[in-house]
Amino acid sequence: MAKLRLGALADDKPVKLTVELPAAVHRDLVAYAAALAQETGQPVHDPVKLIAPMLARFIAGDRGFAKARRITKQGSAPSASAAPATSTAPD
């Protein structure tokens, strides 16, 4: 079996969100929970708990987001007033 991208789930204080998932994504989430339980030996009682670490892993691996975040933290992001006005309307 291939190594899964998620490891054991951390116990962290959650923030409540409500999301709607397509049925196919939910089925995949349940299947992933079963595979993760088999790999780690720890049962995943609620597949919904996988969503936060999956999103965190996705965000951490997004190079474009990391670059944008670095630029924002450095304070070197161009301000809206410094950007030249452009028109998308046809001439």
C-alpha positions in Angstrom: 0.0 0.0 0.0 1.2 3.5 -0.8 2.1 5.8 2.1 -0.7 8.3 2.7 -0.1 12.0 2.9 -1.8 12.4 6.3 -0.5 10.9 9.5 -2.1 10.6 12.9 -4.6 13.4 13.6 -3.6 16.0 16.2 -6.1 16.9 18.9 -6.6 20.6 18.5 -9.3 23.1 19.5 -11.7 23.3 16.5 -13.5 26.2 14.9 -17.0 25.2 13.8 -17.7 25.4 10.0 -20.5 24.1 7.9 -19.6 22.8 4.4 -21.5 20.9 1.8 -19.6 18.2 -0.1 -20.5 16.4 -3.2 -21.5 12.8 -2.5 -18.5 11.5 -4.4 -16.1 13.6 -2.3 -17.8 12.3 0.9 -17.4 8.7 -0.3 -13.7 9.3 -1.0 -13.3 10.9 2.4 -14.9 7.8 4.1 -12.6 5.5 2.0 -9.6 7.6 2.9 -10.5 7.4 6.6 -10.6 3.6 6.3 -7.2 3.5 4.5 -5.7 5.8 7.1 -7.0 3.7 10.0 -5.5 0.6 8.4 -2.1 2.3 7.8 -1.8 4.0 11.3 -3.7 1.4 13.4 -5.8 4.1 14.9 -9.5 4.1 14.0 -10.9 7.3 12.4 -14.3 7.5 14.1 -15.4 10.6 12.1 -14.1 11.1 8.6 -15.0 14.8 8.8 -12.0 15.2 11.1 -9.8 14.5 8.1 -10.9 17.7 6.3 -8.8 20.1 8.4 -5.5 18.3 8.2 -6.1 17.7 4.4 -6.7 21.4 3.9 -3.7 22.3 6.0 -1.5 19.9 4.0 -2.9 21.3 0.8 -2.2 24.9 1.8 1.3 24.1 3.1 2.2 22.5 -0.2 0.9 25.4 -2.4 4.0 27.3 -3.5 2.1 30.2 -5.0 0.2 30.8 -1.7 3.5 30.5 0.3 5.1 33.1 -2.0 2.1 35.5 -1.7 2.1 35.1 2.1 5.8 35.9 2.3 5.3 39.0 0.2 2.4 40.1 2.3 4.3 39.5 5.6 7.3 41.5 4.3 5.0 44.4 3.6 6.3 44.7 0.0 2.9 44.0 -1.6 2.0 46.7 -4.0 -0.7 49.0 -2.8 -3.9 49.5 -4.8 -3.0 53.2 -5.3 0.4 52.3 -6.8 -1.0 49.9 -9.4 -1.7 51.5 -12.7 -5.4 51.6 -13.7 -6.2 49.2 -16.5 -9.4 48.8 -18.5 -10.7 45.5 -19.7 -13.4 47.1 -21.8 -12.9 46.9 -25.6 -12.0 50.1 -27.4 
